[in-house]
Amino acid sequence: VFSVHENHIVNSSSRQWVSDAFFYPIKGVNVEFRVQFIAKQMAEGKKGHSFKKANGWGKMELKCAGEPVEGDRFKVAFLVGPGVKQYSLNATAATTDETVSMGETGDPAKKIDRRETQSSHDFGKYPLLGLPAEYEMWDFGSLQDKKKQLIHIGVEMLPQCSVSDDKPDGIATREPDATDVLEDIEDFEEKEFFEAEEKKKAA
């Protein structure tokens, strides 16, 4: 969890801003990540591409600046809103059987917008990850802590089952079951039968 001043991603004349580095352990190694913020483009040319022109609208992308090994897959959730810090504290204190509340939408101090990627991602192969185009844009101005003029940002890394390198994404691996064993036995018996027939013909 970190905070960004409104001057960086709401009132800025820039079209991009990058967070400080933070680290997440993958296979016992602390891997460096950063979040980059990109303003929504409102018109052609540089003048139409800034957070100020977009009234604080923009998207976030999680960039892996380290070099993790390939094969570990993650879903990622981005969180924005005044309640992100409290949500993070509650999530840290909660046990695996507890549910962390996202806060009442009627309470501005607890407001959180949480969005999760649809599929898992291997940062060892592709270092950059963003949300799908249909919900990648955020209204950072409406999600800021008005008193402190800060936008609180959270990133959740959600480990997923790894997929072997020789299989395309979306094809699940499984353990062999009784059906597989029976098919192997039938194939073996069929092979023995044909080999015996061939020997008879040769004789």
Backbone torsions as a table, in degrees:
resi	resn	phi	psi	omega
1	VAL	NA	133.9	176.3
2	PHE	-147.1	168.3	-177.0
3	SER	-122.0	144.6	-179.8
4	VAL	-123.5	131.0	178.0
5	HIS	-71.2	147.0	-177.9
6	GLU	-59.5	-24.3	179.6
7	ASN	-66.3	-16.1	-179.6
8	HIS	-91.4	-39.3	-172.2
9	ILE	-130.7	13.0	175.6
10	VAL	-126.1	-52.8	-175.9
11	ASN	-102.8	5.4	-173.3
12	SER	-78.0	146.2	174.3
13	SER	-85.1	-1.7	178.1
14	SER	-83.2	160.4	178.6
15	ARG	-102.2	-6.3	-177.8
16	GLN	-150.6	146.9	174.6
17	TRP	-145.9	140.9	-176.7
18	VAL	-119.6	135.2	-178.8
19	SER	-73.3	167.8	169.7
20	ASP	-67.5	162.7	-179.4
21	ALA	-72.9	145.9	168.4
22	PHE	-136.6	166.1	-170.7
23	PHE	-127.3	143.1	177.2
24	TYR	-131.8	131.8	-177.8
25	PRO	-76.6	125.7	174.4
26	ILE	-125.3	115.6	-176.4
27	LYS	54.2	41.7	175.9
28	GLY	80.8	0.8	179.8
29	VAL	-112.6	129.2	177.2
30	ASN	-74.6	114.1	-176.3
31	VAL	-102.4	135.6	-176.2
32	GLU	-82.1	134.3	175.5
33	PHE	-131.3	156.3	171.9
34	ARG	-141.4	154.1	174.2
35	VAL	-107.2	126.9	175.6
36	GLN	-107.9	136.0	-178.3
37	PHE	-106.9	130.9	-178.4
38	ILE	-126.8	125.8	-178.1
39	ALA	-68.0	147.5	174.2
40	LYS	-68.7	131.6	-179.3
41	GLN	-81.4	122.7	-175.5
42	MET	-99.7	-20.9	-179.6
43	ALA	-157.1	165.7	179.0
44	GLU	-68.2	148.7	177.8
45	GLY	89.6	168.0	-177.3
46	LYS	-64.9	-33.8	-177.1
47	LYS	-66.6	-23.5	-179.5
48	GLY	-95.6	10.1	-176.3
49	HIS	-128.3	86.3	176.8
50	SER	-157.2	160.4	178.4
51	PHE	-64.3	-34.8	-179.3
52	LYS	-66.5	-44.5	178.9
53	LYS	-64.9	-32.9	-178.1
54	ALA	-87.1	4.1	-179.1
55	ASN	56.1	38.1	176.4
56	GLY	84.6	9.5	177.6
57	TRP	-88.8	137.9	178.5
58	GLY	-174.2	-178.4	-179.5
59	LYS	-124.1	163.6	177.7
60	MET	-119.0	146.1	173.9
61	GLU	-134.4	136.7	177.4
62	LEU	-94.0	121.6	-177.8
63	LYS	-113.5	126.5	176.2
64	CYS	-86.8	116.1	-179.5
65	ALA	-96.1	-4.5	177.7
66	GLY	-95.8	-166.0	-179.4
67	GLU	-132.2	72.5	178.4
68	PRO	-71.5	156.7	177.2
69	VAL	-69.8	151.8	179.2
70	GLU	-73.5	152.3	174.2
71	GLY	116.2	-26.7	178.0
72	ASP	-86.1	126.4	-174.6
73	ARG	-115.5	145.6	-177.5
74	PHE	-138.7	144.0	160.0
75	LYS	-92.9	152.7	-177.3
76	VAL	-128.7	137.4	174.5
77	ALA	-118.3	134.4	174.5
78	PHE	-104.4	136.9	179.0
79	LEU	-126.1	136.4	179.0
80	VAL	-138.4	137.2	175.0
81	GLY	145.7	164.0	-179.4
82	PRO	-59.9	-26.5	-176.6
83	GLY	-89.3	3.9	-175.2
84	VAL	-62.9	-41.7	-177.8
85	LYS	-63.8	-43.6	179.2
86	GLN	-66.9	-38.8	176.9
87	TYR	-60.1	-41.6	180.0
88	SER	-64.4	-42.2	178.4
89	LEU	-64.0	-42.3	179.2
90	ASN	-65.5	-39.4	-179.6
91	ALA	-65.9	-37.4	179.0
92	THR	-67.4	-37.9	-176.9
93	ALA	-81.5	-20.3	-175.1
94	ALA	-73.0	148.4	173.3
95	THR	-86.1	175.4	-178.3
96	THR	-66.6	-19.4	-178.6
97	ASP	-93.7	-2.0	-177.2
98	GLU	-99.1	150.7	176.6
99	THR	-106.7	133.1	179.9
100	VAL	-94.0	125.1	-179.6
101	SER	-73.0	141.7	177.9
102	MET	-86.0	-0.9	178.4
103	GLY	93.0	152.0	178.4
104	GLU	-77.7	133.3	-178.7
105	THR	-65.6	-22.2	179.6
106	GLY	-77.8	-13.6	179.8
107	ASP	-101.5	107.1	-177.1
108	PRO	-57.7	-32.1	-177.6
109	ALA	-70.7	-17.8	-178.2
110	LYS	-110.1	6.2	-174.9
111	LYS	-65.6	130.0	178.3
112	ILE	-140.0	136.5	170.9
113	ASP	-114.1	116.6	-178.8
114	ARG	-117.0	127.9	179.8
115	ARG	-132.3	136.7	-173.8
116	GLU	-119.3	144.8	176.0
117	THR	-65.3	149.7	-176.0
118	GLN	-78.7	-32.3	-177.1
119	SER	-126.9	165.6	-180.0
120	SER	-79.5	161.8	-171.8
121	HIS	-140.1	141.8	178.4
122	ASP	-107.3	103.7	-178.6
123	PHE	-70.9	-17.0	175.6
124	GLY	-68.0	-27.5	179.0
125	LYS	-96.9	-43.3	-175.6
126	TYR	-129.7	109.8	-171.4
127	PRO	-74.8	-12.1	-174.3
128	LEU	-116.0	136.3	179.7
129	LEU	-142.1	131.1	175.1
130	GLY	-130.3	177.3	178.5
131	LEU	-81.6	160.7	175.2
132	PRO	-58.3	150.0	-173.4
133	ALA	-57.6	-31.4	-175.4
134	GLU	-69.2	-19.6	176.3
135	TYR	-141.8	36.2	-179.2
136	GLU	-85.1	-20.0	-175.8
137	MET	-87.8	135.8	-179.4
138	TRP	-118.7	145.1	172.2
139	ASP	-95.6	84.3	-174.2
140	PHE	-62.0	-33.2	-179.1
141	GLY	-61.6	-37.3	-178.6
142	SER	-80.5	-10.7	-176.6
143	LEU	-109.3	12.7	-177.3
144	GLN	-88.5	158.3	172.2
145	ASP	-79.4	102.7	-171.5
146	LYS	-61.3	-36.2	-177.6
147	LYS	-66.9	-41.2	-176.1
148	LYS	-97.6	-6.6	-178.2
149	GLN	57.9	38.5	-178.8
150	LEU	-122.7	149.5	172.3
151	ILE	-111.3	117.8	-178.6
152	HIS	-88.4	129.3	-175.3
153	ILE	-119.5	136.8	175.0
154	GLY	-127.3	147.2	176.5
155	VAL	-130.5	126.9	177.0
156	GLU	-110.9	128.6	175.0
157	MET	-101.7	118.9	-174.4
158	LEU	-114.1	99.9	-177.6
159	PRO	-60.0	139.6	178.7
160	GLN	-121.8	168.3	177.0
161	CYS	-65.1	135.0	179.4
162	SER	-72.7	149.7	176.5
163	VAL	-112.7	132.6	-177.0
164	SER	-62.4	150.4	-174.1
165	ASP	-62.9	-26.9	-175.2
166	ASP	-89.8	8.3	178.3
167	LYS	-121.9	136.4	178.2
168	PRO	-68.8	160.0	178.6
169	ASP	-58.5	144.4	176.2
170	GLY	93.8	-10.2	177.0
171	ILE	-101.8	113.6	-175.4
172	ALA	-80.4	145.6	174.0
173	THR	-92.2	155.3	179.2
174	ARG	-148.1	162.5	176.8
175	GLU	-80.2	146.9	177.1
176	PRO	-63.0	141.2	179.1
177	ASP	-115.3	-172.2	-176.1
178	ALA	-61.6	-33.6	179.9
179	THR	-62.7	-42.7	178.5
180	ASP	-62.1	-42.9	-179.5
181	VAL	-63.8	-43.6	179.9
182	LEU	-61.7	-41.8	179.6
183	GLU	-63.2	-38.7	178.4
184	ASP	-63.3	-42.1	179.5
185	ILE	-64.1	-44.3	-179.8
186	GLU	-63.1	-41.3	178.1
187	ASP	-62.2	-41.3	-179.3
188	PHE	-64.7	-44.7	-179.3
189	GLU	-65.0	-39.2	178.7
190	GLU	-64.4	-40.7	178.7
191	LYS	-62.7	-44.7	179.4
192	GLU	-61.6	-39.0	-178.8
193	PHE	-62.6	-47.9	-178.5
194	PHE	-66.8	-35.7	177.3
195	GLU	-64.4	-38.3	178.9
196	ALA	-66.8	-40.2	178.3
197	GLU	-62.9	-41.3	179.2
198	GLU	-63.6	-38.7	178.8
199	LYS	-65.3	-38.7	179.5
200	LYS	-62.9	-42.6	-179.1
201	LYS	-66.6	-38.6	-179.7
202	ALA	-66.2	-32.5	-179.6
203	ALA	-74.0	NA	NA
